[in-house]
Amino acid sequence: MQTRLDFMSVQVRNLSASQEFYTQVIGLEAAEHSPPGAMVFRSQQGAIFAIRLPLPGTEISKDLGLGVGIWFAVDDADAVHAHIVLAGGQVVVPPQPGPFGRMFVVRDPDGYQLTFHQG
């Protein structure tokens, strides 16, 4: 049996603050439609990523980002790093060589570590 990742979402505490971070600091574009309590982002390559408030009946962890690594491929890691720094993003690992090319790591408002890498 073969499976493939179809969709990824992460829980956030404050949808408005996270939406501002992912659009203004990171530069993602929102998809045309998002369900209530969520913001969906879609890349030109088809990958789907979303931020969302916890689903009804689920609890939100106090350590949301603990143990989660989210990787984004970029054409120019240094240019993306400069944009994120200028927009006020919190860089936790500066640009450097990594396992998949030049990379750096940013922390989002809920503690998720976002790695940007240039292949």
ROMIPA-997610 format. One record per residue (C-alpha): residue in three letters; x negated, y negated, z. Coordinates in steps of 0.02 Angstrom, whole numbers, plus 50000, padded with zeros to 5 digits. Layout:
ALAXYZ/...
This chain:
MET500005000050000/GLN499324983149952/THR499804966750035/ARG499314948750006/LEU499484933450114/ASP501014924250051/PHE501234910150175/MET500374903250329/SER501064891650461/VAL500404885650627/GLN501404879750775/VAL501194861750829/ARG501764852050981/ASN502184835750893/LEU502744837350712/SER502584818750674/ALA500804817350741/SER500274833150650/GLN501114827650489/GLU500154811150498/PHE498514820350530/TYR498714832650387/THR499294819550261/GLN498294804050312/VAL496694811550382/ILE496554827950287/GLY497414821850128/LEU498634836150099/GLU500204832650000/ALA501884838150065/ALA502934849749958/GLU504584842749894/HIS505624852350020/SER505244857650198/PRO506424866450317/PRO507004857650476/GLY505634857050607/ALA504234859850481/MET503144851750350/VAL502584862550203/PHE501054858650098/ARG500724867049931/SER499114866749833/GLN498974866649644/GLN498244884149657/GLY499844890649739/ALA499284893149919/ILE500614888050044/PHE500214881050216/ALA501414873550342/ILE501474865750513/ARG503024868750616/LEU503824867150784/PRO504034884150869/LEU505454894750799/PRO506964896450913/GLY506644910051042/THR504754908651033/GLU503614900451158/ILE502224888351118/SER500524893251187/LYS499534880651288/ASP498004885451184/LEU498734884251008/GLY497124883650910/LEU496144896351012/GLY495474910050901/VAL496204903350738/GLY495094898350593/ILE495844890050440/TRP494734887650287/PHE495004875550144/ALA493974876149984/VAL493454859049918/ASP492474853049767/ASP491344841049866/ALA491154844550052/ASP490174828450085/ALA491494817450001/VAL492904825950097/HIS491904824250259/ALA491664805650227/HIS493534803350195/ILE494004812750354/VAL492754803050462/LEU493364786450389/ALA495164791550427/GLY494724795350609/GLY494604814450604/GLN493674823550742/VAL492204832750664/VAL491584846850777/VAL490274854150658/PRO489404842050539/PRO489074846450356/GLN487814860550341/PRO487464876450243/GLY488734890050285/PRO489174907850234/PHE490194901850084/GLY489244886050036/ARG489104868850114/MET490374867050254/PHE490974856950404/VAL492304859250538/VAL493664847350599/ARG494844849350748/ASP496684845050723/PRO497814837450859/ASP498284854750926/GLY496514861850931/TYR496534871550768/GLN494824871750688/LEU494884867850503/THR493354872750402/PHE493064864250235/HIS491854873250121/GLN491104870049951/GLY490724885749855/
